[in-house]
Amino acid sequence: MADELIIAVDGMGGDAAPEMVVHGVAISHERNPEARFLVFGDEALIAPELAKYDRLKDACRLVHADVSVAMDDRPSQALRRGRRKSSMWMAIAAVKEGEAHAAVSAGNTGALMAMAKVILKTVDGIERPAIAAMWPTLRGESIVLDVGATIGVDAQQLVEFAVMGEAMSRTIYGLSRPTVGLLNIGVEEVKGLDEVKHAAQLLKESNLPIEYYGFVEGDDIGRGTVDVVVAEGFSGNIALKTAEGTAKQIAAYLRAAMSRTLLSRIGYVFARGAFNILREKLDPRTMNGGVFLGLNGVVIKSHGSADEIGFASAIDLAADMVRNDLVARIKRDLGRYHAPADAAAAQEVGIGTS
């Protein structure tokens, strides 16, 4: 596997699987011709879809799975029912066993996270994993985490999220010292929950390769005030869903306005280039894919409602994470963060026993 890039794909995950999944694999393969794919799922349903793409004949291997996880399954139910037999479980297990470099699924988020934690385990020094999303901003792109994996975290876990987010930012964007901010209800130091204020103090004192900016508010995310926005999963998920809904709302308003009168339709013809750029910026498919950070392996969650273009973007993201060795970067930075505390603890033990 050393000279190849192998992506494990849950062929049954998503609202329009497996047709959407296979089409997405075909699109991503065109952009990543060196990639090979392990597709897990119902052979009777997936094989006819793969047969539509001659170029995938030598790039894909189909592995039959007896079970598919439903979008409304509870994580505990999915673990019991699909353990070792579901397409989702088998895709993640391929990463664990060294058969693939990353796993991608558009299936049930809770089930995917539960299975990933059971199979891959968290990196030493990480208590809870996080889901990171790439966010379009006025400055380009930022990373926001957690957007839904963990509800209710303490200060130490927020710092761990910051470590993972900055490592991802350096991996994707090549930044040597990304700016990091904590999402809060105000920028003043006296505002916010105690855990957020405590996390701010820990980040100020850390030995991380970051520029700690301070507190940021919701409108700072779209502005691109910082490269990495750290949030607790509840507020992060609400921010993500609000942004996606707002983008769709603006797009609907524009379509209605451009077709309302003859003059507006003529105006659209002259401004078509600008509107195409705006549409691309607002298209969530180009940013599709949440990265499960903090695990001993790369797992990417695609939107369940994604089409083939969106799913291909999620596969592309997985490929980028593998090429840039994201997990190793996170482990190195965690060691850098924990080293001073470990040294202090060792010194204290030495003093106490002398």
Buried (B, 14 or more C-beta within 10 A) or exposed (E): EEEEBBBBBBBBBBEBBBBBBBBBBBBBBEEBEEBBBBBBBBBEBBBEBBEEBEEBEEBBEBBBBEBBBBBEBBBEBBBEBBEEEBBBBBBBBBBBEEBBBBBBBBBBBBBBBBBBBBBBBBBEBBEBBBBBBBBBBEEEBBBBBBBBBBEEBBBEBBBBBBBBBBBBBBBBBEBEEBBBBBBBEEBEEEEBEEBBBBBBEBBEEBEBBBBBBBBBBBEBBBEBBBBBBBBBBBBBBBBBEEBBEEBEEEBEEBEEEBEEEEEEEEBBEEEEEEBEEBEEEBBBBBBBBBBBBBBBBBBBBBBBBBBBBBBBBBBBBBBBBBEBBBBEBBBBBBEBBBEEEEEEEEEEEEEEEE
